[in-house]
Amino acid sequence: MKILVADDHQFIVEDLKEELSELVPDAMCVGTSDPSEIIPLFDQHRFDIVFMDIEMPGTNGISIAKKILEIAPMTNIIYITGYPDYAFQAYQTYASAFLEKPVSTAMIEDALAHLRHPVSNLTDEVIEQEYAGQAVIGKKIQKWREERGMSRQELANALKVDLRTVYRWECAERSPDIPTYMKILQILGKSSEMI
């Protein structure tokens, strides 16, 4: 989860970032008190959630939120403001929440629990880590097979499996079970200590 906190008061940015680091410790949380940095930061990180002040020097958060939503319509905008008169205008941007300052921990928790577009904890990094083991095994099988000068078809025949099965192992789509892996090691002349 990636969160941007944007408010023209740096102490509010720091307070919110500290609260968020306790509520969602795994989230990447970035803050800025400079309105001109908001869009460039968003372009760089594509945040899932943006906590946005409304009254800022030279601009307002609602117009910036509209630009963000043009870039990524599924972004959760949570407005934070001392001006409740903006509520109707804010909801016209399909905001996830409208929090009136001073913002409490309970208000933040409630806003995060009721996002318009729920955010999954399954990041690209988590998925990559999950499948890293399969990828390592597949690469080893391919490397050892090639070192033996054996084709995929020859390995498949020796194991009495379909050619597609060997292909799926090597491409990390699947992993062989332990007995099959032991047999692969034997066929490819590798010791079982290499597990």
N, CA and C atoms as an extended XYZ file, in Angstrom:
585
Properties=species:S:1:pos:R:3:atomname:S:1:resname:S:1:resid:I:1 pbc="F F F"
N         0.840       -1.173        0.000 N   MET     1
C         0.000        0.000        0.000 CA  MET     1
C         0.891        1.243        0.000 C   MET     1
N         0.540        2.207       -0.862 N   LYS     2
C         1.313        3.436       -0.972 CA  LYS     2
C         0.399        4.619       -0.661 C   LYS     2
N         0.865        5.457        0.276 N   ILE     3
C         0.043        6.572        0.760 CA  ILE     3
C         0.810        7.884        0.604 C   ILE     3
N         0.104        8.902        0.106 N   LEU     4
C         0.658       10.248        0.035 CA  LEU     4
C        -0.129       11.143        0.989 C   LEU     4
N         0.586       11.929        1.786 N   VAL     5
C        -0.033       12.926        2.660 CA  VAL     5
C         0.357       14.296        2.124 C   VAL     5
N        -0.642       15.111        1.763 N   ALA     6
C        -0.373       16.433        1.191 CA  ALA     6
C        -1.136       17.500        1.968 C   ALA     6
N        -0.393       18.343        2.649 N   ASP     7
C        -0.963       19.448        3.420 CA  ASP     7
C         0.075       20.555        3.444 C   ASP     7
N        -0.370       21.818        3.354 N   ASP     8
C         0.606       22.902        3.309 CA  ASP     8
C         1.247       23.187        4.669 C   ASP     8
N         0.812       22.518        5.711 N   HIS     9
C         1.430       22.643        7.034 CA  HIS     9
C         2.281       21.395        7.290 C   HIS     9
N         3.596       21.574        7.338 N   GLN    10
C         4.517       20.442        7.490 CA  GLN    10
C         4.256       19.641        8.766 C   GLN    10
N         3.874       20.306        9.861 N   PHE    11
C         3.628       19.571       11.104 CA  PHE    11
C         2.433       18.628       10.972 C   PHE    11
N         1.434       19.002       10.163 N   ILE    12
C         0.285       18.113        9.924 CA  ILE    12
C         0.732       16.911        9.098 C   ILE    12
N         1.571       17.160        8.094 N   VAL    13
C         2.114       16.068        7.273 CA  VAL    13
C         2.849       15.076        8.167 C   VAL    13
N         3.721       15.584        9.028 N   GLU    14
C         4.510       14.700        9.903 CA  GLU    14
C         3.622       13.938       10.883 C   GLU    14
N         2.630       14.624       11.473 N   ASP    15
C         1.716       13.960       12.412 CA  ASP    15
C         0.940       12.836       11.728 C   ASP    15
N         0.422       13.135       10.539 N   LEU    16
C        -0.352       12.115        9.811 CA  LEU    16
C         0.522       10.933        9.408 C   LEU    16
N         1.714       11.205        8.944 N   LYS    17
C         2.630       10.122        8.567 CA  LYS    17
C         2.939        9.240        9.774 C   LYS    17
N         3.123        9.857       10.931 N   GLU    18
C         3.406        9.086       12.145 CA  GLU    18
C         2.212        8.211       12.522 C   GLU    18
N         1.006        8.780       12.459 N   GLU    19
C        -0.212        8.003       12.745 CA  GLU    19
C        -0.335        6.829       11.775 C   GLU    19
N        -0.123        7.102       10.492 N   LEU    20
C        -0.266        6.060        9.472 CA  LEU    20
C         0.780        4.969        9.627 C   LEU    20
N         1.987        5.338       10.044 N   SER    21
C         3.038        4.326       10.222 CA  SER    21
C         2.679        3.356       11.340 C   SER    21
N         1.875        3.803       12.298 N   GLU    22
C         1.413        2.915       13.365 CA  GLU    22
C         0.200        2.101       12.931 C   GLU    22
N        -0.697        2.722       12.157 N   LEU    23
C        -1.909        2.035       11.722 CA  LEU    23
C        -1.656        1.035       10.600 C   LEU    23
N        -0.783        1.398        9.671 N   VAL    24
C        -0.458        0.515        8.540 CA  VAL    24
C         1.060        0.469        8.386 C   VAL    24
N         1.743       -0.280        9.278 N   PRO    25
C         3.207       -0.261        9.291 CA  PRO    25
C         3.871       -0.739        8.006 C   PRO    25
N         3.196       -1.545        7.214 N   ASP    26
C         3.786       -2.051        5.977 CA  ASP    26
C         3.641       -1.082        4.805 C   ASP    26
N         2.899       -0.004        5.008 N   ALA    27
C         2.650        0.936        3.907 CA  ALA    27
C         3.852        1.835        3.663 C   ALA    27
N         4.024        2.199        2.406 N   MET    28
C         5.005        3.231        2.055 CA  MET    28
C         4.256        4.554        2.202 C   MET    28
N         4.767        5.435        3.038 N   CYS    29
C         4.077        6.691        3.300 CA  CYS    29
C         4.997        7.868        2.984 C   CYS    29
N         4.546        8.724        2.074 N   VAL    30
C         5.317        9.881        1.635 CA  VAL    30
C         4.487       11.124        1.944 C   VAL    30
N         5.158       12.201        2.324 N   GLY    31
C         4.441       13.431        2.618 CA  GLY    31
C         5.073       14.633        1.964 C   GLY    31
N         4.240       15.647        1.691 N   THR    32
C         4.745       16.909        1.157 CA  THR    32
C         3.882       18.059        1.654 C   THR    32
N         4.533       19.187        1.877 N   SER    33
C         3.797       20.404        2.225 CA  SER    33
C         3.839       21.402        1.064 C   SER    33
N         4.383       20.964       -0.052 N   ASP    34
C         4.500       21.818       -1.242 CA  ASP    34
C         3.516       21.331       -2.310 C   ASP    34
N         2.439       22.090       -2.564 N   PRO    35
C         1.437       21.646       -3.544 CA  PRO    35
C         2.009       21.341       -4.928 C   PRO    35
N         3.092       22.015       -5.307 N   SER    36
C         3.662       21.783       -6.641 CA  SER    36
C         4.327       20.407       -6.749 C   SER    36
N         4.581       19.747       -5.627 N   GLU    37
C         5.216       18.419       -5.638 CA  GLU    37
C         4.202       17.281       -5.751 C   GLU    37
N         2.931       17.564       -5.523 N   ILE    38
C         1.931       16.495       -5.422 CA  ILE    38
C         1.824       15.675       -6.707 C   ILE    38
N         1.604       16.318       -7.835 N   ILE    39
C         1.433       15.576       -9.098 CA  ILE    39
C         2.723       14.852       -9.492 C   ILE    39
N         3.908       15.504       -9.434 N   PRO    40
C         5.139       14.763       -9.745 CA  PRO    40
C         5.349       13.547       -8.834 C   PRO    40
N         5.050       13.686       -7.537 N   LEU    41
C         5.172       12.540       -6.630 CA  LEU    41
C         4.194       11.445       -7.022 C   LEU    41
N         2.970       11.856       -7.380 N   PHE    42
C         1.969       10.865       -7.778 CA  PHE    42
C         2.393       10.153       -9.059 C   PHE    42
N         2.905       10.903      -10.020 N   ASP    43
C         3.389       10.284      -11.265 CA  ASP    43
C         4.485        9.262      -10.978 C   ASP    43
N         5.330        9.578      -10.016 N   GLN    44
C         6.453        8.697       -9.696 CA  GLN    44
C         6.018        7.436       -8.957 C   GLN    44
N         5.071        7.560       -8.022 N   HIS    45
C         4.755        6.425       -7.136 CA  HIS    45
C         3.374        5.805       -7.325 C   HIS    45
N         2.454        6.477       -7.987 N   ARG    46
C         1.088        5.971       -8.173 CA  ARG    46
C         0.504        5.485       -6.844 C   ARG    46
N         0.268        6.410       -5.944 N   PHE    47
C        -0.227        6.092       -4.612 CA  PHE    47
C        -1.623        5.483       -4.676 C   PHE    47
N        -1.913        4.588       -3.727 N   ASP    48
C        -3.248        3.992       -3.613 CA  ASP    48
C        -4.199        4.939       -2.894 C   ASP    48
N        -3.641        5.690       -1.930 N   ILE    49
C        -4.436        6.591       -1.090 CA  ILE    49
C        -3.725        7.940       -1.020 C   ILE    49
N        -4.498        9.015       -1.146 N   VAL    50
C        -3.944       10.358       -1.002 CA  VAL    50
C        -4.764       11.101        0.055 C   VAL    50
N        -4.096       11.469        1.159 N   PHE    51
C        -4.695       12.349        2.153 CA  PHE    51
C        -4.419       13.765        1.672 C   PHE    51
N        -5.483       14.511        1.345 N   MET    52
C        -5.327       15.792        0.649 CA  MET    52
C        -5.980       16.927        1.418 C   MET    52
N        -5.165       17.938        1.753 N   ASP    53
C        -5.702       19.182        2.297 CA  ASP    53
C        -6.452       19.890        1.170 C   ASP    53
N        -7.406       20.744        1.520 N   ILE    54
C        -8.148       21.452        0.471 CA  ILE    54
C        -7.616       22.868        0.274 C   ILE    54
N        -7.515       23.647        1.334 N   GLU    55
C        -7.029       25.028        1.230 CA  GLU    55
C        -5.503       25.042        1.236 C   GLU    55
N        -4.902       25.324        0.085 N   MET    56
C        -3.444       25.413       -0.012 CA  MET    56
C        -3.074       26.655       -0.821 C   MET    56
N        -1.888       27.225       -0.569 N   PRO    57
C        -1.500       28.455       -1.278 CA  PRO    57
C        -1.489       28.281       -2.801 C   PRO    57
N        -2.238       29.147       -3.476 N   GLY    58
C        -2.220       29.161       -4.941 CA  GLY    58
C        -3.054       28.086       -5.607 C   GLY    58
N        -3.644       27.199       -4.845 N   THR    59
C        -4.441       26.106       -5.429 CA  THR    59
C        -5.371       25.545       -4.365 C   THR    59
N        -6.144       24.543       -4.748 N   ASN    60
C        -6.892       23.814       -3.724 CA  ASN    60
C        -6.823       22.324       -4.025 C   ASN    60
N        -6.955       21.542       -2.970 N   GLY    61
C        -6.791       20.099       -3.079 CA  GLY    61
C        -7.796       19.421       -3.989 C   GLY    61
N        -8.966       20.003       -4.132 N   ILE    62
C        -9.984       19.384       -4.986 CA  ILE    62
C        -9.533       19.417       -6.450 C   ILE    62
N        -8.982       20.538       -6.898 N   SER    63
C        -8.515       20.603       -8.291 CA  SER    63
C        -7.330       19.663       -8.513 C   SER    63
N        -6.460       19.541       -7.507 N   ILE    64
C        -5.332       18.597       -7.633 CA  ILE    64
C        -5.860       17.159       -7.650 C   ILE    64
N        -6.853       16.878       -6.801 N   ALA    65
C        -7.440       15.535       -6.769 CA  ALA    65
C        -8.034       15.165       -8.123 C   ALA    65
N        -8.673       16.125       -8.786 N   LYS    66
C        -9.241       15.856      -10.121 CA  LYS    66
C        -8.146       15.446      -11.100 C   LYS    66
N        -6.980       16.112      -11.018 N   LYS    67
C        -5.856       15.744      -11.894 CA  LYS    67
C        -5.359       14.334      -11.576 C   LYS    67
N        -5.276       14.022      -10.287 N   ILE    68
C        -4.841       12.677       -9.871 CA  ILE    68
C        -5.805       11.628      -10.406 C   ILE    68
N        -7.107       11.902      -10.290 N   LEU    69
C        -8.111       10.931      -10.736 CA  LEU    69
C        -8.134       10.785      -12.254 C   LEU    69
N        -7.682       11.797      -12.976 N   GLU    70
C        -7.536       11.657      -14.432 CA  GLU    70
C        -6.402       10.686      -14.750 C   GLU    70
N        -5.344       10.731      -13.922 N   ILE    71
C        -4.196        9.839      -14.120 CA  ILE    71
C        -4.542        8.413      -13.695 C   ILE    71
N        -5.175        8.288      -12.515 N   ALA    72
C        -5.487        6.961      -11.938 CA  ALA    72
C        -6.843        7.035      -11.240 C   ALA    72
N        -7.922        6.706      -11.945 N   PRO    73
C        -9.274        6.858      -11.410 CA  PRO    73
C        -9.587        6.042      -10.152 C   PRO    73
N        -8.806        4.992       -9.889 N   MET    74
C        -9.083        4.147       -8.718 CA  MET    74
C        -8.357        4.624       -7.464 C   MET    74
N        -7.779        5.804       -7.491 N   THR    75
C        -7.082        6.342       -6.327 CA  THR    75
C        -8.103        6.754       -5.269 C   THR    75
N        -7.825        6.402       -4.024 N   ASN    76
C        -8.676        6.808       -2.909 CA  ASN    76
C        -8.234        8.188       -2.425 C   ASN    76
N        -9.112        9.165       -2.556 N   ILE    77
C        -8.820       10.507       -2.066 CA  ILE    77
C        -9.512       10.670       -0.716 C   ILE    77
N        -8.742       11.032        0.293 N   ILE    78
C        -9.290       11.321        1.620 CA  ILE    78
C        -8.957       12.784        1.913 C   ILE    78
N        -9.987       13.621        1.905 N   TYR    79
C        -9.763       15.041        2.156 CA  TYR    79
C        -9.610       15.298        3.648 C   TYR    79
N        -8.677       16.181        3.986 N   ILE    80
C        -8.495       16.634        5.364 CA  ILE    80
C        -8.529       18.159        5.324 C   ILE    80
N        -9.461       18.747        6.053 N   THR    81
C        -9.613       20.199        5.962 CA  THR    81
C       -10.248       20.779        7.215 C   THR    81
N       -10.012       22.035        7.406 N   GLY    82
C       -10.667       22.765        8.486 CA  GLY    82
C       -11.901       23.494        7.994 C   GLY    82
N       -12.278       23.265        6.742 N   TYR    83
C       -13.392       23.982        6.123 CA  TYR    83
C       -14.486       23.002        5.682 C   TYR    83
N       -15.464       22.742        6.561 N   PRO    84
C       -16.510       21.771        6.219 CA  PRO    84
C       -17.383       22.190        5.034 C   PRO    84
N       -17.343       23.476        4.658 N   ASP    85
C       -18.151       23.954        3.525 CA  ASP    85
C       -17.766       23.268        2.214 C   ASP    85
N       -16.575       22.669        2.158 N   TYR    86
C       -16.117       22.009        0.934 CA  TYR    86
C       -16.660       20.580        0.765 C   TYR    86
N       -17.391       20.103        1.739 N   ALA    87
C       -17.800       18.685        1.734 CA  ALA    87
C       -18.525       18.287        0.444 C   ALA    87
N       -19.530       19.057        0.040 N   PHE    88
C       -20.284       18.687       -1.162 CA  PHE    88
C       -19.389       18.677       -2.396 C   PHE    88
N       -18.576       19.704       -2.535 N   GLN    89
C       -17.667       19.793       -3.684 CA  GLN    89
C       -16.678       18.619       -3.677 C   GLN    89
N       -16.205       18.247       -2.494 N   ALA    90
C       -15.260       17.134       -2.365 CA  ALA    90
C       -15.897       15.817       -2.793 C   ALA    90
N       -17.139       15.589       -2.403 N   TYR    91
C       -17.797       14.335       -2.756 CA  TYR    91
C       -18.116       14.242       -4.243 C   TYR    91
N       -18.096       15.366       -4.945 N   GLN    92
C       -18.283       15.310       -6.396 CA  GLN    92
C       -17.081       14.663       -7.081 C   GLN    92
N       -15.965       14.520       -6.355 N   THR    93
C       -14.805       13.809       -6.902 CA  THR    93
C       -14.796       12.357       -6.415 C   THR    93
N       -15.926       11.899       -5.868 N   TYR    94
C       -16.058       10.514       -5.378 CA  TYR    94
C       -14.991       10.192       -4.335 C   TYR    94
N       -14.855       11.099       -3.384 N   ALA    95
C       -13.859       10.925       -2.326 CA  ALA    95
C       -14.188        9.699       -1.476 C   ALA    95
N       -13.139        9.095       -0.919 N   SER    96
C       -13.334        7.982        0.005 CA  SER    96
C       -13.756        8.490        1.378 C   SER    96
N       -13.285        9.687        1.755 N   ALA    97
C       -13.665       10.257        3.051 CA  ALA    97
C       -13.404       11.757        3.050 C   ALA    97
N       -14.070       12.423        3.978 N   PHE    98
C       -13.911       13.866        4.182 CA  PHE    98
C       -13.717       14.057        5.680 C   PHE    98
N       -12.481       14.341        6.091 N   LEU    99
C       -12.161       14.446        7.510 CA  LEU    99
C       -11.935       15.902        7.884 C   LEU    99
N       -12.667       16.341        8.906 N   GLU   100
C       -12.516       17.720        9.357 CA  GLU   100
C       -11.438       17.788       10.425 C   GLU   100
N       -10.528       18.762       10.278 N   LYS   101
C        -9.448       18.946       11.247 CA  LYS   101
C       -10.022       19.463       12.566 C   LYS   101
N        -9.439       19.086       13.698 N   PRO   102
C        -8.289       18.195       13.856 CA  PRO   102
C        -8.685       16.735       13.628 C   PRO   102
N        -7.816       16.011       12.956 N   VAL   103
C        -8.085       14.625       12.576 CA  VAL   103
C        -7.602       13.693       13.684 C   VAL   103
N        -8.485       12.794       14.117 N   SER   104
C        -8.131       11.846       15.176 CA  SER   104
C        -7.741       10.491       14.587 C   SER   104
N        -7.117        9.668       15.413 N   THR   105
C        -6.748        8.311       14.990 CA  THR   105
C        -7.986        7.523       14.583 C   THR   105
N        -9.064        7.661       15.345 N   ALA   106
C       -10.309        6.938       15.038 CA  ALA   106
C       -10.850        7.341       13.674 C   ALA   106
N       -10.739        8.620       13.327 N   MET   107
C       -11.215        9.091       12.023 CA  MET   107
C       -10.385        8.482       10.888 C   MET   107
N        -9.074        8.423       11.093 N   ILE   108
C        -8.193        7.840       10.075 CA  ILE   108
C        -8.499        6.357        9.913 C   ILE   108
N        -8.623        5.645       11.035 N   GLU   109
C        -8.935        4.201       10.983 CA  GLU   109
C       -10.230        3.959       10.236 C   GLU   109
N       -11.254        4.759       10.535 N   ASP   110
C       -12.546        4.590        9.880 CA  ASP   110
C       -12.435        4.856        8.379 C   ASP   110
N       -11.686        5.890        8.009 N   ALA   111
C       -11.503        6.204        6.582 CA  ALA   111
C       -10.787        5.067        5.860 C   ALA   111
N        -9.752        4.510        6.486 N   LEU   112
C        -9.005        3.401        5.865 CA  LEU   112
C        -9.856        2.135        5.777 C   LEU   112
N       -10.756        1.953        6.729 N   ALA   113
C       -11.607        0.761        6.730 CA  ALA   113
C       -12.724        0.841        5.696 C   ALA   113
N       -13.020        2.054        5.208 N   HIS   114
C       -14.141        2.225        4.279 CA  HIS   114
C       -13.706        2.898        2.977 C   HIS   114
N       -12.587        2.477        2.452 N   LEU   115
C       -12.099        3.041        1.197 CA  LEU   115
C       -13.062        2.745        0.056 C   LEU   115
N       -13.226        3.701       -0.815 N   ARG   116
C       -14.079        3.495       -2.000 CA  ARG   116
C       -13.513        2.380       -2.878 C   ARG   116
N       -12.188        2.346       -2.987 N   HIS   117
C       -11.501        1.318       -3.772 CA  HIS   117
C       -10.544        0.584       -2.835 C   HIS   117
N       -10.982       -0.544       -2.238 N   PRO   118
C       -10.115       -1.258       -1.287 CA  PRO   118
C        -8.750       -1.565       -1.890 C   PRO   118
N        -7.744       -1.483       -1.038 N   VAL   119
C        -6.365       -1.689       -1.469 CA  VAL   119
C        -5.881       -3.027       -0.955 C   VAL   119
N        -5.357       -3.838       -1.844 N   SER   120
C        -4.818       -5.141       -1.464 CA  SER   120
C        -3.396       -4.987       -0.953 C   SER   120
N        -3.016       -5.868       -0.021 N   ASN   121
C        -1.630       -5.895        0.447 CA  ASN   121
C        -0.743       -6.685       -0.509 C   ASN   121
N        -1.336       -7.248       -1.567 N   LEU   122
C        -0.566       -8.029       -2.522 CA  LEU   122
C         0.117       -7.096       -3.513 C   LEU   122
N         1.291       -6.678       -3.171 N   THR   123
C         2.068       -5.831       -4.066 CA  THR   123
C         2.842       -6.699       -5.050 C   THR   123
N         3.419       -6.079       -6.054 N   ASP   124
C         4.255       -6.815       -7.001 CA  ASP   124
C         5.415       -7.488       -6.276 C   ASP   124
N         5.957       -6.809       -5.250 N   GLU   125
C         7.085       -7.378       -4.507 CA  GLU   125
C         6.673       -8.639       -3.756 C   GLU   125
N         5.468       -8.611       -3.140 N   VAL   126
C         4.980       -9.776       -2.398 CA  VAL   126
C         4.781      -10.955       -3.346 C   VAL   126
N         4.188      -10.682       -4.494 N   ILE   127
C         3.964      -11.750       -5.477 CA  ILE   127
C         5.297      -12.313       -5.956 C   ILE   127
N         6.247      -11.426       -6.220 N   GLU   128
C         7.565      -11.863       -6.680 CA  GLU   128
C         8.244      -12.739       -5.633 C   GLU   128
N         8.166      -12.349       -4.364 N   GLN   129
C         8.769      -13.144       -3.294 CA  GLN   129
C         8.088      -14.500       -3.168 C   GLN   129
N         6.747      -14.500       -3.324 N   GLU   130
C         5.980      -15.737       -3.201 CA  GLU   130
C         6.427      -16.776       -4.226 C   GLU   130
N         6.713      -16.306       -5.441 N   TYR   131
C         7.066      -17.233       -6.511 CA  TYR   131
C         8.562      -17.365       -6.735 C   TYR   131
N         9.352      -16.706       -5.912 N   ALA   132
C        10.808      -16.749       -6.094 CA  ALA   132
C        11.341      -18.169       -5.959 C   ALA   132
N        10.798      -18.941       -5.017 N   GLY   133
C        11.256      -20.322       -4.824 CA  GLY   133
C        11.048      -21.155       -6.071 C   GLY   133
N         9.880      -21.039       -6.679 N   GLN   134
C         9.611      -21.784       -7.907 CA  GLN   134
C        10.556      -21.346       -9.014 C   GLN   134
N        10.802      -20.060       -9.103 N   ALA   135
C        11.675      -19.549      -10.155 CA  ALA   135
C        13.088      -20.079       -9.997 C   ALA   135
N        13.583      -20.145       -8.756 N   VAL   136
C        14.931      -20.656       -8.495 CA  VAL   136
C        15.024      -22.127       -8.887 C   VAL   136
N        14.045      -22.906       -8.480 N   ILE   137
C        14.042      -24.342       -8.807 CA  ILE   137
C        13.998      -24.534      -10.317 C   ILE   137
N        13.106      -23.792      -10.975 N   GLY   138
C        12.974      -23.920      -12.427 CA  GLY   138
C        14.256      -23.569      -13.161 C   GLY   138
N        14.910      -22.491      -12.722 N   LYS   139
C        16.169      -22.070      -13.359 CA  LYS   139
C        17.262      -23.120      -13.158 C   LYS   139
N        17.279      -23.734      -11.960 N   LYS   140
C        18.279      -24.779      -11.696 CA  LYS   140
C        18.044      -25.994      -12.592 C   LYS   140
N        16.805      -26.405      -12.705 N   ILE   141
C        16.491      -27.559      -13.558 CA  ILE   141
C        16.934      -27.284      -14.986 C   ILE   141
N        16.592      -26.099      -15.486 N   GLN   142
C        16.966      -25.743      -16.860 CA  GLN   142
C        18.486      -25.714      -17.020 C   GLN   142
N        19.180      -25.095      -16.062 N   LYS   143
C        20.640      -24.998      -16.129 CA  LYS   143
C        21.279      -26.376      -16.131 C   LYS   143
N        20.875      -27.255      -15.221 N   TRP   144
C        21.457      -28.596      -15.121 CA  TRP   144
C        21.133      -29.423      -16.357 C   TRP   144
N        19.903      -29.267      -16.876 N   ARG   145
C        19.514      -30.006      -18.075 CA  ARG   145
C        20.388      -29.587      -19.250 C   ARG   145
N        20.581      -28.273      -19.398 N   GLU   146
C        21.400      -27.773      -20.505 CA  GLU   146
C        22.864      -28.187      -20.349 C   GLU   146
N        23.368      -28.197      -19.105 N   GLU   147
C        24.745      -28.649      -18.861 CA  GLU   147
C        24.930      -30.104      -19.278 C   GLU   147
N        23.896      -30.915      -19.148 N   ARG   148
C        23.941      -32.330      -19.560 CA  ARG   148
C        23.718      -32.494      -21.060 C   ARG   148
N        23.381      -31.388      -21.744 N   GLY   149
C        23.103      -31.486      -23.178 CA  GLY   149
C        21.802      -32.209      -23.456 C   GLY   149
N        20.878      -32.118      -22.529 N   MET   150
C        19.616      -32.841      -22.632 CA  MET   150
C        18.511      -31.867      -23.038 C   MET   150
N        17.649      -32.292      -23.937 N   SER   151
C        16.517      -31.451      -24.334 CA  SER   151
C        15.398      -31.587      -23.293 C   SER   151
N        14.453      -30.694      -23.365 N   ARG   152
C        13.284      -30.806      -22.470 CA  ARG   152
C        12.546      -32.113      -22.722 C   ARG   152
N        12.446      -32.471      -24.007 N   GLN   153
C        11.729      -33.704      -24.353 CA  GLN   153
C        12.436      -34.923      -23.770 C   GLN   153
N        13.767      -34.935      -23.818 N   GLU   154
C        14.514      -36.062      -23.256 CA  GLU   154
C        14.316      -36.164      -21.741 C   GLU   154
N        14.314      -35.016      -21.066 N   LEU   155
C        14.071      -35.038      -19.629 CA  LEU   155
C        12.649      -35.495      -19.340 C   LEU   155
N        11.701      -35.006      -20.104 N   ALA   156
C        10.304      -35.427      -19.932 CA  ALA   156
C        10.168      -36.933      -20.122 C   ALA   156
N        10.820      -37.482      -21.157 N   ASN   157
C        10.764      -38.932      -21.406 CA  ASN   157
C        11.374      -39.710      -20.249 C   ASN   157
N        12.535      -39.243      -19.746 N   ALA   158
C        13.201      -39.941      -18.646 CA  ALA   158
C        12.349      -39.940      -17.381 C   ALA   158
N        11.572      -38.877      -17.190 N   LEU   159
C        10.715      -38.767      -16.002 CA  LEU   159
C         9.328      -39.345      -16.233 C   LEU   159
N         9.031      -39.699      -17.500 N   LYS   160
C         7.705      -40.188      -17.893 CA  LYS   160
C         6.618      -39.152      -17.571 C   LYS   160
N         6.937      -37.898      -17.958 N   VAL   161
C         5.965      -36.821      -17.813 CA  VAL   161
C         5.805      -36.135      -19.160 C   VAL   161
N         4.798      -35.303      -19.273 N   ASP   162
C         4.529      -34.563      -20.494 CA  ASP   162
C         5.575      -33.454      -20.673 C   ASP   162
N         5.906      -33.139      -21.893 N   LEU   163
C         6.852      -32.058      -22.206 CA  LEU   163
C         6.405      -30.734      -21.578 C   LEU   163
N         5.098      -30.488      -21.591 N   ARG   164
C         4.581      -29.241      -21.011 CA  ARG   164
C         4.880      -29.138      -19.523 C   ARG   164
N         4.946      -30.271      -18.837 N   THR   165
C         5.246      -30.274      -17.407 CA  THR   165
C         6.649      -29.739      -17.155 C   THR   165
N         7.619      -30.228      -17.934 N   VAL   166
C         9.002      -29.745      -17.794 CA  VAL   166
C         9.056      -28.259      -18.130 C   VAL   166
N         8.375      -27.855      -19.178 N   TYR   167
C         8.334      -26.442      -19.562 CA  TYR   167
C         7.786      -25.595      -18.410 C   TYR   167
N         6.704      -26.047      -17.781 N   ARG   168
C         6.094      -25.286      -16.672 CA  ARG   168
C         7.025      -25.190      -15.471 C   ARG   168
N         7.790      -26.256      -15.208 N   TRP   169
C         8.764      -26.188      -14.104 CA  TRP   169
C         9.810      -25.127      -14.406 C   TRP   169
N        10.349      -25.171      -15.604 N   GLU   170
C        11.440      -24.266      -15.968 CA  GLU   170
C        10.982      -22.817      -16.084 C   GLU   170
N         9.724      -22.602      -16.391 N   CYS   171
C         9.188      -21.237      -16.493 CA  CYS   171
C         8.565      -20.776      -15.171 C   CYS   171
N         8.725      -21.567      -14.116 N   ALA   172
C         8.240      -21.236      -12.768 CA  ALA   172
C         6.724      -21.130      -12.676 C   ALA   172
N         6.021      -21.801      -13.591 N   GLU   173
C         4.566      -21.837      -13.482 CA  GLU   173
C         4.145      -22.873      -12.443 C   GLU   173
N         4.976      -23.907      -12.292 N   ARG   174
C         4.726      -24.969      -11.317 CA  ARG   174
C         6.051      -25.443      -10.764 C   ARG   174
N         5.988      -26.202       -9.658 N   SER   175
C         7.195      -26.803       -9.091 CA  SER   175
C         6.996      -28.304       -8.978 C   SER   175
N         8.047      -29.085       -9.196 N   PRO   176
C         7.911      -30.530       -9.018 CA  PRO   176
C         7.802      -30.848       -7.529 C   PRO   176
N         7.111      -31.950       -7.209 N   ASP   177
C         7.067      -32.369       -5.806 CA  ASP   177
C         8.438      -32.945       -5.426 C   ASP   177
N         8.654      -33.195       -4.142 N   ILE   178
C         9.980      -33.615       -3.657 CA  ILE   178
C        10.444      -34.926       -4.294 C   ILE   178
N         9.603      -35.985       -4.339 N   PRO   179
C        10.093      -37.220       -4.983 CA  PRO   179
C        10.499      -37.007       -6.445 C   PRO   179
N         9.729      -36.200       -7.176 N   THR   180
C        10.059      -35.924       -8.577 CA  THR   180
C        11.346      -35.112       -8.657 C   THR   180
N        11.504      -34.155       -7.760 N   TYR   181
C        12.724      -33.343       -7.740 CA  TYR   181
C        13.943      -34.227       -7.485 C   TYR   181
N        13.817      -35.198       -6.575 N   MET   182
C        14.917      -36.141       -6.290 CA  MET   182
C        15.262      -36.934       -7.548 C   MET   182
N        14.237      -37.345       -8.273 N   LYS   183
C        14.454      -38.111       -9.501 CA  LYS   183
C        15.146      -37.239      -10.559 C   LYS   183
N        14.740      -35.950      -10.642 N   ILE   184
C        15.378      -35.016      -11.582 CA  ILE   184
C        16.862      -34.899      -11.260 C   ILE   184
N        17.185      -34.738       -9.956 N   LEU   185
C        18.584      -34.644       -9.533 CA  LEU   185
C        19.363      -35.881       -9.960 C   LEU   185
N        18.747      -37.035       -9.785 N   GLN   186
C        19.398      -38.302      -10.152 CA  GLN   186
C        19.652      -38.361      -11.659 C   GLN   186
N        18.653      -38.045      -12.455 N   ILE   187
C        18.772      -38.088      -13.913 CA  ILE   187
C        19.820      -37.100      -14.416 C   ILE   187
N        19.868      -35.920      -13.779 N   LEU   188
C        20.789      -34.873      -14.226 CA  LEU   188
C        22.164      -34.977      -13.569 C   LEU   188
N        22.362      -36.033      -12.775 N   GLY   189
C        23.669      -36.286      -12.180 CA  GLY   189
C        24.036      -35.309      -11.073 C   GLY   189
N        23.039      -34.836      -10.366 N   LYS   190
C        23.287      -33.922       -9.246 CA  LYS   190
C        23.019      -34.667       -7.933 C   LYS   190
N        23.742      -34.275       -6.913 N   SER   191
C        23.585      -34.955       -5.639 CA  SER   191
C        22.360      -34.433       -4.922 C   SER   191
N        21.766      -35.271       -4.079 N   SER   192
C        20.577      -34.878       -3.325 CA  SER   192
C        20.911      -33.821       -2.285 C   SER   192
N        22.184      -33.580       -2.036 N   GLU   193
C        22.591      -32.520       -1.103 CA  GLU   193
C        22.261      -31.147       -1.687 C   GLU   193
N        21.937      -31.090       -2.985 N   MET   194
C        21.689      -29.806       -3.639 CA  MET   194
C        20.265      -29.330       -3.443 C   MET   194
N        19.472      -30.027       -2.646 N   ILE   195
C        18.085      -29.598       -2.431 CA  ILE   195
C        18.085      -28.284       -1.673 C   ILE   195
